[in-house]
Amino acid sequence: MNSSFKLALGIIAAAALFALANSFFVVQITQHAIVQRFGEVTRQPISEPGLYFKVPFIENVVVVDKRILDLDLPVQTVLSTDRQNLDVDAFARYRITQPLRFFQTVRTVPNANTRLVSFVNASLRNVIAGATLSQLIRTDRDRLMNRIQEEVNREATTLGVEIVDLRLTRVDLPQLNQEAVFNRMQTERRQEAADLRATGNQQAVTIRARADREVVGILAEANRRSEELRGAGDADRNRIFAEAFGKDPGFFSFYRSMQAYEQSMRQGDTRMVISPTSDFFRFFGDPTGRRGAGPAPGQPAPSGN
């Protein structure tokens, strides 16, 4: 009898300890806790960390993550408003803000990810369909990402989650389209280069023609000015000669004859056929240049060579 009693007492003690162990649960700082009784939520979700009591064997605890979770989005092809097929790669991060609604609608994170991916894909197609490639790549990228995030958040609220960040990591043309676009851009750049060269050549011809006209005008003006200066110089020279001739006609005649002798009797290139008694040699026989004077005494007459 004592043995049976001790055994029963041991079983009761063990059961009591087991029940006591199952009467408490711990909520971590990274968790929400939802207490259920036969599948029905019996109290508000617990978000504060600590040690809590539950009815053993009747109530069970479901833990929901409180941290920011990553959402992997597959690359999808989207048609833009300028009829470009684009490969769009994006990522998102979200957190569970309403654990009870989250548990009631999707229950698990994988189920939530599946729903959120469908929301993001639908929003991407909707927003990108109204944007051009240039807007997606350069001008309105931030605004479009914010718009996608707002649209997804409106849907995600029904699941009890909030999208905290959404980014388009890559917006690019498919490989075949990239080659076609590259070839088109290359052709356009070549055409643009040819147009620029043609315009440059036309401008060069215009500038060169204008410069040639200016050169002709400058040379004509310079020639005209030089002729005027030469004419003025000749007039001054003739005036000076005339004045000198008027003061001493004999000396002027003698000086001009000496210049004529110097110019006509250069060594090696002078050929003259002229009489020694010509008036041209009048200063050879007499320094006064009297006509009819022969050669100076003791001097032979010029031979004409």
HUVEN-V158520 format. One line per field, one symbol per residue. phi: phi as a letter, one per 30 degrees, with the letter a starting at -180 (. if undefined). psi: psi as a letter, one per 40 degrees, with the letter a starting at -180 (. if undefined). A space follows every 10 residues. Layout:
phi=???
psi=???
This chain:
phi=.ddddddddd dddddddddd ddcbbccddc bccccbbhic dcadeccddl cbcbddiccb ccccdcddcc bdcddbcbcd dcicdbdccb bbbbbdcbdd deddcbibde dddddddddd dddedddddc bcddddcbdb dddddddddd ddddddedci bbdcabbcda bbdeeddedd dddddddddd dddddddddd dddddddddd dddddddddd dddddddddd dddddddddd dddddddbdd dddddddddd dddccddjbc bbcaddcddd cddddbddid diddddeicd dddjc
psi=dddddddddd dddddddddd deeiihhiee iihhhihfeh heiiihehia hiiihiedii hhhhheihii hhhihihihi dffhhhhhhi iiiiihdgdd dddddddidd dddddddddd ddddddddde iidddddcdf dddddddddd dddddddeef ihhehhihdh hiiidddddd dddddddddd dddddddddd dddddddddd dddddddddd dddddddddd dddddddddd dddddddgdd dddddddddd dddefihdfh hhhihdeied fdeddheefi iehaiihehi iiee.
